Amino acid sequence: MSSFDKKWRTSILVSGLITFIAAVHYWYMRDYWAAFEESPTFFRYVDWVLTVPLMCVEFFLILKVAGAKKSLMWRLIFLSVVMLVTGYIGEAVLRDQAWLWGLISGIAYFVIVYD
């Protein structure tokens, strides 16, 4: 880590953490698929709920060098969790209302992109 400029070290560590979490989850999901031959939807969303907010943190850490405010990070984290939780509800819990939950999830996504 000492070979990297100090301003990038935390971002690099967060990136490694994201990769580690995803690798562990996808390894587990592979085993789940092999054992039950069904999509591990719940575990996919658990992975995303952990890694996507961390990606928002990493994005902020990179933009902080250019002067980004901490409020951007918190807004991105909040919207990403809203997007993922409502997406999960529509996909796995209230399938008869999937269109509504997909719409809410999509709105959160477009607000993230707009920001």
Secondary structure, DSSP 4 states (H G I P E B T S, - for coil): -TTS-HHHHHHHHHHHHHHHHHHHHHHHHHHHHHHH-S--HHHHHHHHHHHHHHHHHHHHHHHHTTT--HHHHHHHHHHHHHHHHHHHIIIII-GGGHHHHHHHHHHHHHHHHH-
